[in-house]
Amino acid sequence: DVSDAAWLAQLAAHGLLRPSFVPPEPIRELRDLTRSRAIAVGDRTREIQRLEKFLESSGLKLSAIVSDLTGASSRAMLEALILGERDPQVLAQFAQRRMRPKIPQLVEALTGRFSDHHAFIVRLHLDQIDQHTKAIDALTERIGTVMAPFRPAREALTSIPGVSVLVADVIIAETGADMSVFPTAAHLASWAGVCPGSNESAGRVKSTKTMPGNKHLKAALGIAAMSAARSKDTYLSVKYKRIAARRGPIKAVVAIEHVILTATWHMLVNGEVYQDPGADYYLKRDPQQAKARALRQLKSLGFDVTLTPAAA
């Protein structure tokens, strides 16, 4: 109300309110594009899921054999079904390349009670999927154009394991790529919501949920963290496994998100690319601890081991 507005104005006049982060207009436009693309990708995914469910209602278990219902082989089979072909033996012959060895399984999966009614609905689903695909392509092309001034930052970010071009676009769009608005990497992590919350009582710091933050950036970091966890022979994959073994996969993902965002801050501030510490980082950092851990594991398996230094 008016009194609250007057009080807020008085606080602002005396510098007692922390200003919100409002990026410049080009970044706000880029945000609109990346967020619209994320929505379109989500809509397309949900449409594919609806198509899968509807096919199962007709007795076709195509998704049990193929990984992508919109792939070339699957699309050819669905188009043939819509045009009236119902023979599973004929439909399975539309399989291409790596799908060819799966023809016997496809024949079984394509045996059902597909009718003209199902063909009509599947046609609608495929048309909707195509519309979403066109929207995604158009948005991606537009993002590429708007992203031109930020291409060096984009290339630097994609050097981080797990960070794809799509994730890099979101990071730049949400943070503005100008790290001067975040005094430290910790400020950026707190703003994004990828750092622990504060829960201290009687001098004891208790475990708590992460702080709320930018949901768009956090979603992109989650994708990057999961991809980094699956990468081979990288520092991030090893760190994920170490934390997941002690504290569970969810906290491990948040930890990797924090590492990626911290690295992002330093890279954009210093104009550097990512330098991976390597999968053997922890071994080099504390070889004695690594040796003791290996001995404990061997002892738990029933082995009595005597270590002898290797010849130089």
C-alpha positions in Angstrom: 0.0 0.0 0.0 1.0 3.7 0.0 2.6 3.6 3.5 4.7 0.6 2.6 5.8 2.2 -0.7 6.8 5.4 1.2 8.8 3.4 3.8 10.6 1.4 1.0 11.4 4.7 -0.8 12.8 6.1 2.4 15.0 3.0 2.9 16.2 3.2 -0.7 17.0 6.9 -0.3 19.3 6.1 2.6 21.0 3.1 0.8 19.5 0.5 3.1 18.1 -1.7 0.4 20.2 -4.1 -1.6 19.5 -3.5 -5.3 18.2 -6.4 -7.5 20.2 -7.7 -10.4 18.7 -6.2 -13.5 20.7 -7.1 -16.6 20.9 -4.8 -19.6 18.3 -5.1 -22.4 20.4 -7.3 -24.8 20.8 -9.9 -22.0 17.1 -9.6 -21.1 16.2 -10.4 -24.7 18.6 -13.3 -24.7 16.9 -14.6 -21.5 13.6 -14.5 -23.3 15.0 -16.6 -26.1 16.7 -19.2 -24.0 13.7 -19.5 -21.6 11.3 -19.8 -24.6 13.5 -22.5 -26.0 13.5 -24.4 -22.7 9.7 -24.2 -22.7 9.5 -25.4 -26.3 11.9 -28.3 -25.6 9.7 -29.3 -22.6 6.5 -29.1 -24.7 8.1 -31.3 -27.3 9.2 -33.8 -24.8 5.7 -34.0 -23.2 4.1 -34.4 -26.7 6.5 -37.3 -27.4 5.5 -38.9 -24.1 1.8 -38.5 -25.0 2.5 -40.2 -28.3 4.2 -43.1 -26.6 1.3 -43.6 -24.2 -1.2 -43.5 -27.0 0.8 -46.0 -29.0 0.8 -48.3 -26.0 -3.0 -48.0 -25.8 -3.1 -49.5 -29.3 -0.9 -52.4 -28.3 2.2 -51.2 -30.0 5.3 -51.3 -27.7 7.6 -49.5 -30.2 9.3 -47.5 -27.4 10.5 -50.7 -25.8 12.8 -51.3 -28.8 13.7 -47.9 -30.1 15.2 -45.1 -27.9 13.7 -42.2 -29.9 10.2 -42.3 -31.3 11.1 -39.3 -33.5 14.1 -41.0 -35.0 14.3 -41.8 -38.7 13.3 -45.5 -38.3 10.5 -44.9 -35.9 9.1 -42.0 -37.9 9.1 -44.1 -41.1 7.2 -46.8 -39.3 4.6 -44.4 -37.9 4.1 -42.7 -41.2 3.5 -46.1 -42.8 1.0 -47.0 -40.1 -0.8 -43.7 -40.7 -1.0 -44.4 -44.5 -2.7 -47.8 -43.7 0.1 -50.4 -43.5 -0.7 -52.8 -40.7 1.6 -55.8 -41.4 4.3 -55.9 -38.7 6.7 -57.7 -41.1 6.4 -54.9 -43.6 6.6 -52.2 -41.0 9.8 -53.6 -39.4 11.6 -53.4 -42.8 11.6 -49.6 -42.4 14.3 -50.0 -39.7 17.5 -48.3 -40.7 21.2 -48.9 -39.9 21.7 -50.0 -36.3 18.0 -50.9 -36.0 18.2 -53.6 -38.7 19.4 -56.3 -36.2 16.4 -55.6 -34.1 13.8 -56.5 -36.8 12.5 -59.6 -35.0 11.9 -57.6 -31.8 10.3 -54.8 -33.9 7.9 -57.3 -35.5 6.7 -58.3 -32.1 6.5 -54.7 -30.9 4.5 -53.6 -33.9 1.9 -56.3 -33.5 -1.3 -54.7 -32.0 -4.7 -53.3 -32.8 -3.8 -50.1 -34.6 -6.8 -48.7 -36.3 -7.7 -45.6 -38.4 -8.7 -43.9 -35.2 -5.2 -44.4 -33.8 -3.8 -43.2 -37.2 -5.7 -39.9 -36.9 -4.5 -39.2 -33.3 -0.9 -40.2 -34.1 -0.9 -37.8 -37.0 -2.0 -35.0 -34.7 0.8 -35.8 -32.3 3.4 -35.9 -35.0 2.3 -32.6 -36.4 2.5 -31.0 -32.9 6.0 -32.5 -32.5 7.1 -31.0 -35.8 5.7 -27.6 -34.8 7.7 -27.7 -31.6 10.8 -28.8 -33.5 10.5 -25.8 -35.9 10.1 -23.5 -33.0 13.2 -24.9 -31.3 15.2 -24.6 -34.5 14.0 -21.0 -35.0 14.9 -20.0 -31.4 18.3 -21.7 -31.6 19.1 -19.8 -34.8 18.0 -16.5 -33.2 20.0 -17.3 -30.1 23.1 -17.9 -32.2 22.7 -14.5 -33.8 22.2 -12.6 -30.5 25.0 -14.6 -28.9 27.6 -13.2 -31.3 29.1 -10.7 -28.9 29.4 -13.5 -26.2 31.0 -16.1 -28.5 34.4 -16.1 -26.6 32.6 -16.6 -23.3 30.5 -19.4 -24.8 33.5 -21.2 -26.2 35.3 -20.9 -22.8 32.3 -22.3 -20.9 32.0 -25.3 -23.2 35.5 -26.3 -22.2 34.0 -27.4 -18.8 33.1 -31.1 -18.9 29.3 -31.4 -19.0 28.7 -27.9 -20.3 27.1 -28.1 -23.7 26.4 -25.1 -26.0 22.8 -25.1 -24.8 23.9 -24.9 -21.1 26.5 -22.3 -21.9 23.7 -20.2 -23.6 21.6 -20.3 -20.4 24.5 -19.5 -18.1 25.3 -16.4 -20.2 21.7 -15.4 -20.5 21.0 -15.7 -16.8 24.2 -14.2 -15.5 24.9 -11.7 -18.2 28.5 -12.9 -18.5 29.5 -9.8 -16.6 30.8 -11.0 -13.3 31.4 -7.5 -11.9 27.9 -7.7 -10.5 29.0 -10.6 -8.3 31.9 -9.6 -6.0 33.0 -13.3 -5.5 32.2 -16.7 -6.9 30.4 -17.4 -3.6 28.0 -14.5 -4.3 27.2 -16.0 -7.7 26.7 -19.5 -6.2 24.3 -18.0 -3.6 22.4 -16.1 -6.1 22.0 -19.2 -8.3 20.9 -21.3 -5.3 23.7 -23.9 -5.5 25.2 -23.4 -2.1 24.1 -24.7 1.3 21.5 -22.8 3.3 22.2 -21.2 6.7 21.0 -23.2 9.7 23.0 -22.4 12.8 21.7 -23.0 16.3 23.6 -22.7 19.6 26.9 -22.5 17.7 26.2 -25.7 15.8 25.9 -25.5 12.0 23.3 -28.0 10.8 22.7 -29.5 7.4 19.9 -27.8 5.5 18.5 -27.4 2.0 20.1 -25.3 -0.6 19.0 -21.6 -0.8 16.3 -20.7 -3.4 17.8 -19.1 -6.5 17.5 -18.6 -10.2 15.5 -21.7 -11.3 16.5 -21.4 -15.0 20.2 -21.3 -14.2 19.9 -24.1 -11.6 18.1 -26.3 -14.1 20.8 -25.9 -16.7 23.5 -26.5 -14.1 21.8 -29.7 -13.1 21.9 -31.0 -16.7 25.6 -30.0 -16.9 26.4 -31.7 -13.5 24.8 -35.0 -14.5 26.6 -34.9 -17.8 29.9 -34.2 -16.0 29.3 -37.0 -13.6 29.1 -39.4 -16.5 32.2 -38.1 -18.2 35.3 -40.3 -18.2 38.6 -39.5 -16.5 37.8 -36.0 -15.4 38.1 -34.3 -12.0 34.3 -33.6 -11.9 33.4 -37.3 -12.4 35.8 -38.4 -9.7 34.5 -35.7 -7.3 30.9 -36.7 -8.0 31.6 -40.3 -7.2 33.5 -39.4 -4.0 30.7 -37.3 -2.7 27.9 -39.6 -3.8 29.5 -42.5 -1.9 29.4 -40.5 1.3 26.4 -38.2 1.0 24.2 -39.5 -1.8 23.7 -38.6 -5.4 21.5 -35.6 -4.9 24.0 -33.7 -2.7 26.8 -34.8 -5.1 25.0 -33.2 -8.0 24.6 -29.9 -6.1 28.3 -30.0 -5.3 29.2 -30.4 -8.9 26.8 -27.6 -9.8 28.7 -25.4 -7.3 32.1 -26.4 -8.8 30.9 -25.6 -12.4 29.5 -22.2 -11.4 32.6 -21.3 -9.4 34.8 -22.2 -12.4 32.5 -20.1 -14.6 33.0 -17.1 -12.4 36.8 -17.4 -12.4 36.9 -18.1 -16.2 34.8 -15.1 -17.1 36.6 -12.8 -14.7 40.1 -13.8 -15.9 39.3 -14.6 -19.5 40.5 -18.2 -19.2 39.4 -21.6 -20.4 38.8 -24.5 -18.0 41.9 -26.4 -16.9 40.8 -29.8 -15.7 42.8 -30.9 -12.6 42.5 -34.5 -13.8 41.0 -37.7 -12.6 44.1 -38.4 -10.4 43.8 -35.0 -8.6 43.0 -36.6 -5.2 45.7 -39.2 -5.6 48.3 -36.5 -6.2 47.0 -34.2 -3.5 47.3 -36.9 -0.8 49.0 -40.1 -1.9 49.3 -41.4 1.6 45.6 -41.2 2.2 45.0 -42.9 -1.2 47.4 -45.7 -0.2 45.7 -46.2 3.2 42.3 -46.3 1.5 43.5 -48.9 -0.9 45.0 -51.0 1.9 41.8 -50.9 3.9 39.8 -52.1 0.9 42.2 -55.0 0.2 42.1 -55.9 3.9 38.3 -56.0 3.9 38.5 -58.4 1.0 40.7 -60.7 3.0 44.1 -59.9 1.6 47.3 -59.2 3.6 49.4 -56.8 1.5 53.0 -55.7 1.9 53.9 -52.6 -0.1 57.3 -52.3 -1.8 58.3 -49.1 -3.5 58.5 -49.4 -7.3 61.9 -49.0 -9.0 62.5 -45.5 -10.3 
